[in-house]
């Protein structure tokens, strides 16, 4: 009997007014795999992320999300976290007035319904997460003091501290301005994979897909336009597969701008809802 993939997306379809954002999308991801979802703005990447994160709840789309062959009913972000799905959103989503250590463990406080924790415990838990990821961040510094690249790593550490089986990263190189920051980010993602965590990496940049991906699924106009294994990467074919076929007057709706402006706030409010 064949063992099912760690996570599967099965015949996923999501409609918005005047446009189908996802159209019969199916893909799988295994433990320790870096699976890139590559597509232009409006391809459907952010809609896919919101479904996996519980922001578009079950019942508002057709198809299934499965873990190890079992269907998941994700009605809100807390359901996704319980199912082992962690989201690293595109905005630099940190709490500026909290320390680095507090930022890493803050989600654990809320899920335990308490803020009465010892600072030594906070530091110990945060340090343990950073050490497993081979990261160095100043635990006592305020998050506001960090560089953009450090803030991205901080969010990854926070998600990792929740013990996910799948981490979804939405355009993770956004706001990174140096080669060093990019290199450290990609090293951290490879470290996640080495720890047997499945990584779903959403990007519109072909160069990133070629650099980091074990497998690349191309989304175009909400549909799967191609799947490429690393040993068969073809830069020209992949670039062609990305090009939208939609008429120019049809909206390319993928929630990108709304996610950038207020999506993380929605995510936190739903995550910490009793």
SULTAKA-V737294 format. One record per pair of residues at least 4 apart in sequence whose C-alpha atoms are under 8 Angstrom apart, sorted by the first residue. I is the first residue (numbers start at 1). J is the second residue. Records with the same first field share a line. If there is no record, write none. Layout:
# SULTAKA-V737294
I: J, J
This chain:
# SULTAKA-V737294
3: 68
4: 68, 69
5: 28, 29, 30, 31, 67, 68, 69
6: 28, 29, 30, 31, 67, 68, 69, 198
7: 28, 29, 30, 65, 66, 67, 68, 69, 166
8: 26, 27, 28, 29, 65, 66, 67, 68, 69
9: 25, 26, 27, 28, 63, 64, 65, 66
10: 24, 25, 26, 27, 63, 64, 65, 66
11: 23, 24, 25, 26, 62, 63, 64
12: 22, 23, 24, 25, 26, 61, 62, 63, 64
13: 20, 21, 22, 23, 24, 25, 61, 62, 63
14: 20, 21, 22, 23, 47, 60, 61, 62
15: 19, 20, 21, 22, 61
16: 20, 21, 253
18: 250, 251
19: 250, 251, 252, 253
20: 222
21: 42, 43, 44, 47, 221, 222, 252, 253, 254
22: 44, 47, 48, 221, 222, 223
23: 222, 223
24: 63, 223
25: 222, 223, 224
26: 224
27: 217
29: 33, 35, 198, 199, 200
30: 198
31: 165, 166, 193, 196, 197, 198
32: 192, 193, 194, 195, 196, 197, 198, 199
33: 193, 196, 197, 198, 199, 214, 215
34: 190, 193, 198, 199, 200, 201, 212, 213, 214, 215
35: 198, 199, 200, 201, 213, 214, 215, 216, 217
36: 200, 201, 202, 203, 209, 212, 213, 214, 215, 216, 217
37: 45, 200, 201, 202, 203, 216, 217, 218, 219
38: 45, 202, 203, 204, 205, 206, 209, 216, 217, 218, 219, 242
39: 43, 44, 45, 203, 204, 205, 218, 219, 220, 242
40: 204, 219, 220, 242, 243, 244
41: 204, 252, 254, 256
42: 221, 222, 252, 253, 254, 255, 256
43: 219, 220, 221, 222, 223, 244, 252, 254
44: 48, 219, 220, 221, 222, 223, 253, 254
45: 49, 202, 203, 219, 254
46: 50, 170, 254, 255, 256, 259
47: 51, 56, 254, 255
48: 52
49: 53, 87, 168, 170
50: 54, 55, 56
51: 55, 56, 57, 58, 74
52: 65, 74, 80, 85
53: 74, 76, 77, 80, 81, 85, 86, 87
54: 58, 74, 75, 76, 77, 78, 79, 80
55: 75, 76, 77, 267
56: 60, 61, 75, 76
57: 61, 74, 75, 76
58: 73, 74, 75
64: 71, 72
65: 71, 72, 73
66: 70, 71, 72
67: 71, 72, 83
72: 83
73: 79
74: 79, 80
75: 79
76: 80, 270, 271
77: 81, 267, 270, 271
78: 82, 270, 271, 272
79: 83
80: 84, 85, 86
81: 85, 86, 162, 164
84: 163, 164, 165, 166
85: 164, 165, 166, 167, 168
86: 159, 160, 162, 164, 165, 166, 167, 168
87: 159, 167, 168, 169, 170
88: 155, 156, 159, 167, 168, 169, 170, 172
89: 93, 169, 170, 171, 172, 264
90: 169, 170, 171, 172, 174, 260
91: 174, 260, 264
92: 148, 151, 152, 155
93: 151, 155, 264
94: 103, 143, 151, 154, 155
95: 103, 143, 144
96: 142, 143, 144, 145
97: 142, 143, 144
98: 102, 103, 142, 143
99: 103, 139, 140, 141, 142, 143
100: 104, 137, 138, 139, 140, 141, 142, 143, 154
101: 105, 122, 123, 126, 127, 139, 140
102: 106, 122, 123, 126
103: 143, 154, 155, 158
104: 126, 154, 155, 157, 158, 159, 161
105: 109, 122, 125, 126, 158, 161
106: 110, 158
107: 111, 158, 162
108: 112, 162
109: 113, 114, 115, 117
110: 114, 115, 272
111: 272
117: 121, 122
118: 122
119: 123
120: 124
121: 125
122: 126
123: 127, 139
124: 128
125: 129
126: 130, 139, 161
127: 131, 139
128: 132
129: 133, 157, 160, 161
130: 134, 135, 136, 137, 157
131: 135, 136
133: 157, 188, 191, 192
134: 188, 191
135: 188
137: 150, 154
141: 145
142: 146
143: 151
146: 150, 151
147: 151
148: 152, 175, 176
149: 153, 175, 176, 177, 181, 182, 185
150: 154, 181
151: 155
152: 156, 172, 185
153: 157, 185, 188
154: 158
155: 159
156: 160
157: 161
158: 162
159: 163, 164, 167
160: 164
164: 197
165: 196, 197, 198
166: 197, 198, 199, 200
167: 197, 198, 199, 200
168: 199, 200, 201, 202
169: 199, 200, 201, 202
170: 201, 202, 203
171: 201, 202, 203, 204
172: 201, 202, 203
173: 182, 185
176: 181, 182
177: 181, 182
178: 182
179: 183
180: 184
181: 185
182: 186
183: 187
184: 188
185: 189
186: 190, 212
187: 191
188: 192
189: 193, 199
190: 194, 212
191: 195
192: 196, 197, 198, 199
193: 197, 198, 199
203: 208, 209
205: 209
206: 210, 235, 238, 239
207: 211
208: 212, 213
209: 213, 216
210: 230, 233, 235
213: 230
214: 229, 230
215: 227, 228, 229, 230
216: 227, 228, 229, 230
217: 224, 225, 226, 227, 228
218: 224, 225, 226, 227, 238, 241, 242
219: 223, 224, 225, 226, 242
220: 224, 225, 241, 242, 243, 244, 245
221: 244, 245, 246, 252
225: 241, 242
226: 238, 241
228: 232, 233, 234
229: 233
233: 238
234: 238
235: 239
236: 240
237: 241
238: 242
239: 243
246: 250
255: 259
256: 260
257: 261
258: 262, 263
259: 263, 264
260: 264
262: 266
263: 267
264: 268
265: 269
266: 270
267: 271
268: 272
269: 273
